[in-house]
Amino acid sequence: MLSIVEGLLICIAVSESVLGTLGNGFIALVNCIDCVKNKKFSVIGLILIGLATSRIFLIWIIITDGFIKIFSPDVYTSGNVMEYISYSWVIINQSSVWFATSLSIFYFLKIANFSHHIFLWLKGRINKIMFLLMGSLLISWLFTFPQIKKMFNKYGTNNKNNTWMADMNKSEFLTYHALLNLEVIFLFTLSLVTCFLLIISLWRHNRQMQLNVTGFRDPSTEAHVKAMKVLISFIILFILYFVGMVIELSCFIVIENKSLFIFGVTTTVIYPWGHSFILILGNSKLKQAFWNIVQHLKCCEKEKPLRTP
């Protein structure tokens, strides 16, 4: 039986999931329509479509996994449910972080101003860099899948007493998880580096503008600030996501606290739904499309009383 607090946290988690699905679905739809209209796929369009799609799947993997552990923990003792969820989570989680990192790198290379020859070389090869990152994602999958298989083969998920978690050494289990998240840690580090370099670029640009006495709010500064908001929000929300995952993992492995586990699920879902709305508000095309929908809905509401006999 759930307590009031637990029920409230589950309602919040479900609401976050619905909002995240709508927000990310909106991003994917707008960019797909834009690609169809222009009859070509832009790099930023593909990144946003991939990011939005992967986050929709990520949200529902988190919720499904959480609900199984809360309401039907015995499901994990039969069949290969945990193994299937683990494989799905690795693919979707790493894809989501890869697309977010690609977005960070894209903003950095497009907006930042550096005269170093390495930066200029990278700036002229954005498309190739995106493909290189895609290669790193595929290599990561090839590395992590055998680790998952090794873990499940060694301890087994088909025993009916579900003793595999008890038999597994906790430090060994954490080592497995660290290995599975090496790619995620690497990509998140790249995002931190690009954010730091973008801050340096913004500071240098502002200093140059003050020396030239041409004003502060020029287009380049605006672009820097918008990109900074997206990158910093991603970093903060991803840290929350990581904290939520640690809470979930600790409750499942060490402390059996249902309330704390549900809180972990609620915290984890904040990242994929919250960042989608920040992207919408920070992207002029997405923002304009969003306000067009809002205006259309307002017009529909006004027309309803007129149509009533």
N, C-alpha and C positions, 0 to 999 in steps of 0.2 A: 504494500500500500504506500502510495506516494504522500509525502507531507505537502503542506501548502506552498512552502518555499520551493520544493522540488518541482511541483506542478507549475509554479510561476516561471521557473527557470526553463522548463521544457517549452512552455508557451513562447517565451522570448526566443529560444533557439529555433523553433518552428517559424516564427515571424521573421527572424533574420534570414532563414533559408528561403522563404518566399520572396522577400525583398531582394536577396542576392540573385535568385533566379530571374526575377523581373529586370533588375539592373543590368546584369550580364547579358541576358537575352536581348535587351534593348541595344546594348553596345554591338553585339554580334549582328543583329538585324540591320542596324543603320549602316554598318560598314559593308555588309553583303549587298545591300541595295546600292550603295555608292559604287562598289566594284562592278555591279551589273550595268549601272548607268554609264560609267566611264569605259566599260568594256576592257578593263585592265585591272590587275591586282597590284596595289602599291605595297611597299614593305610595311609601312605603319598599319595599313588596313589588315594585312595578314596577321601581324603581331596582335592587334586588338581582337580580331576574330578568334584566334587561337587562345588568347588569354581569357576571354569571356567564356568560351566553350569549356575550357579546362576547369575554370572556376565553378561553373554550374555543376559539372560532374563531381568536383572536389567537395562542394557543399553537401550533396546528397550522399556521397560516400561517408563523410563524417557523421551525418545524421543517421544514416542506416546502421553504421557500425555502433554508434552510441545507443540507439534504440534497442538493438539486439542485445547489447551488454546489460542494458537496464531492465528490459522486459522479458527477454528470452535468453538468459545466459547459458542455458543448457544446449542451445543450438551450436555453440562452439565445441561441445563435446562429441557431436556427431557429424559425420561427413567432412568436407573440406572447406567449410564456410570461412574460417579464419585465413586459410591459405589463399582463397580466391580474393578476399577483401585485401589481404596484404599485397598481392600482385597488383590489384586495381589501384590501391592507394599509392604505391610506388610510381606507377606510370603517370597517374593524374597529378600527384603532388609535385613530382619533378618537372612535368610539363608546365604546370602553372607557374612555378618559380622560374623556369627557363624563359617563358614568354615575358614575365615581369622584368627579369634581368635584361632581356633583349630590348624591351621598351626603354629601360634606363639607359642602356648603351646608345640606343638610337637618339634619344633626347640629348645625351651628352655630346655625341659626334655632330649632331645637327646644330646645336645651339652654342656650345662652348667655343671660346676664342683662344686658341693657343698657336704660337708660331713654331713650335717644335716640329721637326721633320717627321717624327714617328706619328704624332697626332694628325698631321696633314696627310700622311700616307694612309692611316686608318680611315680618316674622313672620306677619302676618295674611294674606299672599298667597303662601304657599309653592307652592301648585299652579300659580299663574300664572307664578311665577319659573321653575319646572321647564319649562313650555311655552316660555318665553322662551329658556331655554338650548337647548332642542330646536331652536328657530328658528335660533339661532346655529350649531348643528351643520349644519343643512341649507344655510345660507348658505356655511359653510366648504367643504362638498362642491362647491357650485356654483363656488366660487373655485378650488379645488385641481384638480378634474378637467380644466379647460382647460389648466392649467399642465403636468399630466402629458402630455396629448395633444400640447401644443406641443413638449415636450421630445422625445417619441418621433417626432413628425413631422419635427422639425428634423434629428435625428441618425439616426433610423431604427433598427429592431431586426430588419429582415428581410434585411439584408445578410449574406451567408454568411461573410464574413471577420470579422464582429463587431468592426469597427473603430470603431464609434460611440463606445465608451468612450475610445478613444485620441484620437479627433478632438475630443471635448468638452473644453473648458477646465475644469480642476479647480475653479477658483474659481467658474465658471459653474454647474457641477454642484452645488457646495455651496450656491450661491445658490438654485437650484431647490429643494433639500431644505429650506432655511430657510423658503422661501415655503410649501412643503407642510406645514410644521409650525407655522405661525403660530397656528392654532387651538389646537393642543396646548400651546404655550407659554402662550397666554392662559389656558387652563383650568387649567394647572398653577399659574400665578401666583395664580388665584382660590383654589386649594386652600391655597397658602402663606398668603394673607391670612386666610382663615377659620381656619386653624390658629393663626396669631398672635393673632387676636382671641379665640379660644377660650381661649388661655393667659392673656390679660388678664382674661377673664371669670372663669376659675378662681382667679386670684390675688386679684381683688377679692372673690370669694365667700368664699374662705378667710379673708381679712382681716376681713370682716364677721362671720364665724362666731366668730373669736377675740375680737372686740370684744363679741359677745353672750354669750360663754362657754357656747355650747350644744353644743360638741363639734366634731369635725373630719369624721368619716366619716358625714355625713348623705346621704340619697338624691341630692340635687343634686350633691354633690361626687363621689359614685360615678359618676353619669352623665357629669360633666365628664371624669373620669379615663378612663373607657372610651372616650369619643369621642376623647380626646387620643391614646390608644394606637393607635386605628384610623387617625387622620389622620397622625400622625407616622410610623407604619409605612408608610403609602402613600407619603409623601414620600421616605423613605429607599429603599424598593424601587423607586420610579419613577426616582430618580437612578441606581440600579444598572442599571435597564432602559435609560436613556439612555446610560450608559457602554458597556453591551453593544452598543447600536446603533452607537455611534461606532466601536467596535473592529471590528465587522462591516463597516461602510462603508469604514473606512480600509484594511482587508485586501483588500476587493474592488476599491477604486479605486487605492490607492497601493502598499501592501505586500502581496505575495502570500505570506502565511504561513498555512498551513492550520491549524496548532496554535492560533495566536492567534485565527483566525477561529472555530474550534470553541469556544474559551474564551468568545468574544464571544456566541455562540449560547446557551451554557450560562448565562452571566450574564444575558442578556436574558430568559430563560424564568423566572428566579427571581421576577420581579415578578408575573406573572399567577397563578402557583401559590401563592406565599408569602402574598400578601395575602388570598387566599381562606380560608386556614386561620386567619389572624388575625381575619377577619370572623366565622368560625364560633365561635371562642373568645370573641369580644367581644360577640356577640349572644346574649341569654339563650334565645330561641326556637330558634335554630340549634344552640346548645350543648346544650340539653336533648334535641333530636332526635338529635344525634350520640351522646350518651351512651345514649340509648334503643336505638340500633342496636348500640352496643358491648355493652350488657347482653344484648340479644337474641342476638348472636353467641356470647357466653360461655355462655348457656343452651343453645344448640344444640350447642356443643362438649361440654358436660357430659352431654347426652342421648345422644350418639353411642355411648359405651361401653355404656350400658344397653340400647341397641337391638341391639348385637351378640350373636348367639346363642352 
